[in-house]
Amino acid sequence: VDISGGDDVAKCGGISSWHGARMESSYYKGTITLGDLADSVGGLIGHNWTGYARNCYAEGVVIAGTNSRHVGGLCGDHESGLLSFSYARVAITAPSSSSVGGLVGETRSNGEVIGSFFDSSLAGVNSPDGGSDISGSAWQDRDSFRSEGWRFFADGIQNGLENHLWFLDDFPRLVWENPNNIGQQTITFEAGANGTLVDTANASSDSQSINFAGIVSAPEV
């Protein structure tokens, strides 16, 4: 989905222009094109005010005209709230503009960024106000993200089901995006004591092993 607008556009994001709620497991792919003097433009969120965004990403292009400000790959103006376990792979064009960043244009004193990433080689700019810069093969290395607290589907259930992204098309993708049911939960059981079934924990690299033991009964036949 592409988004376009003229001059003097304030607060424009791929999903949310003014964000003050909760967003999880969401993404935007496309091109955002605005004219001169744009303010608070982001691949996912334009202006974050007390909002919460977790396990999200943006991919594509953000273009803002001259003398724009607060332009970011994920969020333009992160005034307050939390951005966590998210990333931006966005090419940014914003000539003669201020507060431009690969992940966030500007993070203010009440804004927090945790475990999130951008690619300055793609963005064409750094992100001094939050996020870790990675490029090349680091995007295909789960450990690049695990070091910042991410948990992938292949890691199994840890801390509930938090941050369980997985690789598709060589980049982290959300589990629900999987079109071919690859990486579905795979559980192998064997007979246990006292009529129980016990998970053998033989999980493949992209499947999840669930510890399970319970009494199982079946109707007489």
Secondary structure, 3 states (H helix, E strand, C coil): CCEECCCCCEEEECCEEEECCEEEEEEEEEEEECCCCCEEEECCEEEEEEEEEEEEEEEEEEECCCCCEEEECCEEEEEEEEEECCEEEEEEECCCCEEEECCEEEEEEEEEEECCEECHHHHCCCCCCCCEECCHHHHHCHHHHHCCCCEEHHHCCCCCCCCEEEEECCEEECHHHCCCCCCCCCCCEEECHHHEEEECCCCCCCCCCCCCEEECCCCCC
